[in-house]
Structure formats: structure tokens, C-alpha cells
Amino acid sequence: MGLQHEVITIMVIAFGVLFLVAFFAMPWIVQGERRRQRKKAQSGTVGVFDEVFHPEAKNARVMWEAQTELPAPAPTPGDKPDLDGGHITIRLPQQ
């Protein structure tokens, strides 16, 4: 019965330490999340100033975001793939 009592005591202590670590780490985690949200809001504010005072930068940013989100066009059935040493090369039209 002594060994079982020791195991239970160790488990209770381990769960207690784990609970205390989680309890004291929670404000740090919440503060980090708030910091990330503030940074997102600040970057949105800069975007508004770009749109008003430097519209070309805003337009360039919008075009860049659109291009990064678009997938590469699929080849048509009539296109022959360019084989360079066993590798397929996909050429995109220049804009």
C-alpha cells in the first residue's frame, strides 16, 4: 500500500505543478495575442494612409496580393511540355 500511496502523491504534485504553470502562463499568452491583434490593426492603418497619400503603392500592393493568391494556369491539352533534362518547365505570360 506504501508504493501506491507514493505514486498517487507524485501524480497529485505533478498535476498541481502543471496547473500552476498553466495558470501563471495564461496572462503571458493572452498578452501575446493582444500584441498580435494590435500589430494587425496598425498595418491596416498604414494601408489607409498609403491609399490617401500614395495611391500607386496601394494599387501595387493590391496587385501583388492578387498575384500571390492566384494559382498557376493549367496547361491546355494542345500544349507540349518543355522537358529540360527530365524536368517540366512551366512558362507564365509576362504582365
C-alpha positions in Angstrom: 0.0 0.0 0.0 3.0 2.3 0.5 4.1 2.3 -3.1 0.6 3.0 -4.4 0.3 5.9 -1.9 3.6 7.4 -3.2 2.5 7.1 -6.8 -0.7 8.9 -6.1 1.2 11.6 -4.2 3.6 12.1 -7.1 0.7 12.4 -9.6 -1.2 14.9 -7.4 2.0 17.0 -7.1 2.7 16.8 -10.9 -0.9 17.9 -11.7 -0.6 20.7 -9.2 2.6 22.0 -10.8 1.1 21.7 -14.3 -1.9 23.6 -13.2 0.2 26.4 -11.6 2.4 26.7 -14.7 -0.7 27.0 -16.9 -2.3 29.5 -14.5 0.7 31.8 -14.5 1.4 31.4 -18.2 -2.1 32.3 -19.3 -1.7 36.1 -18.9 1.5 35.9 -21.0 -0.3 34.0 -23.7 -3.2 36.5 -23.7 -0.8 39.4 -23.8 0.9 38.0 -26.9 -2.4 37.5 -28.7 -3.4 41.1 -27.9 0.0 42.3 -29.2 -0.6 40.4 -32.5 -4.0 41.9 -32.9 -2.6 45.5 -32.3 0.0 44.9 -35.0 -2.7 43.8 -37.5 -4.6 47.0 -36.7 -1.6 49.1 -37.1 -0.8 47.6 -40.5 -4.4 48.4 -41.6 -3.9 52.0 -40.5 -0.8 52.3 -42.6 -2.8 50.9 -45.6 -5.3 53.8 -45.2 -2.5 56.4 -45.3 -1.0 54.7 -48.4 -4.4 54.8 -50.1 -4.8 58.5 -49.4 -1.2 59.8 -49.9 0.4 57.3 -52.1 -2.3 55.5 -54.2 0.3 53.9 -56.5 1.7 51.9 -53.5 -1.8 50.8 -52.6 -2.5 49.6 -56.1 0.8 47.8 -56.3 0.1 46.1 -53.0 -3.4 45.0 -54.1 -2.0 43.6 -57.4 0.8 41.8 -55.6 -1.7 40.2 -53.1 -3.9 39.1 -56.0 -1.0 37.5 -57.9 0.2 35.6 -54.8 -3.2 34.2 -54.3 -3.8 33.0 -57.9 -2.8 29.5 -58.8 -0.6 28.9 -61.9 -2.7 28.4 -65.0 -3.2 24.8 -66.1 -1.7 23.8 -69.5 -4.1 23.2 -72.3 -4.2 19.8 -74.0 -2.5 21.1 -77.1 0.5 22.5 -75.2 3.6 20.4 -75.3 5.6 20.4 -72.1 9.1 21.7 -72.2 11.4 19.0 -71.0 14.7 20.2 -69.7 16.7 17.1 -68.6 13.6 15.3 -67.3 12.2 18.4 -65.6 8.9 20.1 -66.8 9.2 23.8 -67.2 6.0 25.9 -67.0 6.3 29.4 -68.5 3.9 32.1 -67.4 3.0 35.1 -69.5 4.7 38.3 -68.6 2.5 41.1 -67.5 
